[in-house]
Amino acid sequence: MSSPRIVAVFGATGTQGSSVVQALLADGTFIPRAITRNSNSEKALQLKALGAEVAEADLWDIDSLKQALSGVEAVYGVTNYYDPKNFAQGHTSEVLLGKNLIDASKATDVKFFIWSSLPHCTRVSNGKYANVYHFDNKANVDDYLRDSGVPHSILHTGWFSENLWNYNNLVSVPDSNCLEVNVPKYDLQSPQYFTWVERDLGQCTLALLKHYKDRDSEVLSRTFYAVSEKLNYTQFASILQEALGRPVSFAPSPTTGLQELDDMYAFQSEFGLYPHTAIPDPRLVSLGVKFHTMEEFSQEIKGRYA
Ligand SMILES: NC(=O)c1ccc[n+]([C@@H]2O[C@H](COP(=O)([O-])OP(=O)(O)OC[C@H]3O[C@@H](n4cnc5c(N)ncnc54)[C@H](OP(=O)(O)O)[C@@H]3O)[C@@H](O)[C@H]2O)c1
């Protein structure tokens, strides 16, 4: 009997990781091992009920990582810059967490590592946007991963469609039937790169996992773009309006209240997240990913804004 193919999924109780766990469960080739700091949380128990393994580990604690990675074939790695405990340790603490995970994966002989990453704003903007830490940190981990010798792919994500409710980027205008998409610092014409995480991120991860052996030259040491669709926010507002049956406009707010996030949006508006890439990523399409459109997304979320 062949041994079970276990994939450790970090961030499994969050937006990214839960998409990965769901995709692996639906497919059945791999057993997802959901990694969390609290295996008794409501989300962890839900994942367990769905059929995932659940294991406790903390990215700050390398021994807990090695233990949780025992018997694991592959890892989906993501760090959360804004987690209060991580954030309290300083702007670049996320780099340490990524390095810990790579070191633990190497020590436990993980065969394939997928790293969720973002562009290096400082480098891309030639120093103009030098304080978008949660981007630069992840890109700095890319470099460490490349040097580590751990077989890997890097998966870049776009702006999560789920931000509409997770970060209140779609709000009701008081005393009216209207809704506003309120992303700051964004030019009306600048494209945004949308990722419907729930539907598309797990699929992309699964495709890489399924083909890192039989199509290794297409998968290993490569950077992919898990982006569902490229649109400007005015186009996105029109799609939402059509689906939701309510007036929706794009109304850039002056600030998020956080300088780092304002700079992040200004960077994206000025430079674009992935300007040199075809969207959807044809290499992921060729590996079997069927990306969804923002029209499909908008139809699906109707109930939330009825
Ligand atoms: N929102 C966007 O548009 C967007 C776009 C691109 C990239 N991102 C990136 O996405 C990342 C966050 O992903 P998300 O939205 O999926 O997160 P999320 O929904 O906020 O969930 C965070 C996850 O991280 C886990 N976690 C946090 N600190 C941990 C630690 N020290 N050890 C182990 N696990 C830890 C949490 O697990 P437990 O609490 O269960 O332990 C939880 O599963 C951010 O770094 C952000 O930069 C966001």
The ligand as an ORCA input file, in Angstrom:
! r2SCAN-3c Opt
* xyz 0 1
  N      -6.096     40.613      1.537
  C      -5.474     40.642      0.385
  O      -5.953     41.198     -0.617
  C      -4.129     39.978      0.245
  C      -3.586     39.855     -1.036
  C      -2.372     39.196     -1.211
  C      -1.699     38.682     -0.105
  N      -2.244     38.836      1.140
  C      -1.477     38.290      2.289
  O      -2.215     37.269      2.898
  C      -1.653     37.063      4.203
  C      -2.760     36.646      5.140
  O      -3.453     35.550      4.562
  P      -4.983     35.326      4.891
  O      -5.758     36.541      4.500
  O      -5.340     34.019      4.346
  O      -4.898     35.278      6.484
  P      -6.072     35.271      7.559
  O      -7.373     34.892      6.949
  O      -5.974     36.549      8.329
  O      -5.589     34.072      8.513
  C      -4.315     34.106      9.085
  C      -3.807     32.692      9.227
  O      -2.431     32.719      9.618
  C      -2.246     31.789     10.683
  N      -1.144     32.300     11.517
  C      -0.901     33.578     11.885
  N       0.207     33.646     12.640
  C       0.681     32.376     12.752
  C       1.796     31.807     13.426
  N       2.645     32.560     14.139
  N       1.979     30.476     13.327
  C       1.122     29.696     12.625
  N       0.051     30.181     11.956
  C      -0.163     31.509     12.023
  C      -3.586     31.765     11.411
  O      -3.712     30.509     12.062
  P      -4.299     30.319     13.551
  O      -4.826     31.628     14.017
  O      -5.360     29.261     13.376
  O      -3.146     29.833     14.321
  C      -4.570     31.900     10.254
  O      -4.870     30.647      9.696
  C      -1.052     38.385      4.633
  O       0.308     38.229      4.978
  C      -1.206     39.284      3.396
  O      -0.040     40.004      3.130
  C      -3.441     39.442      1.335
*
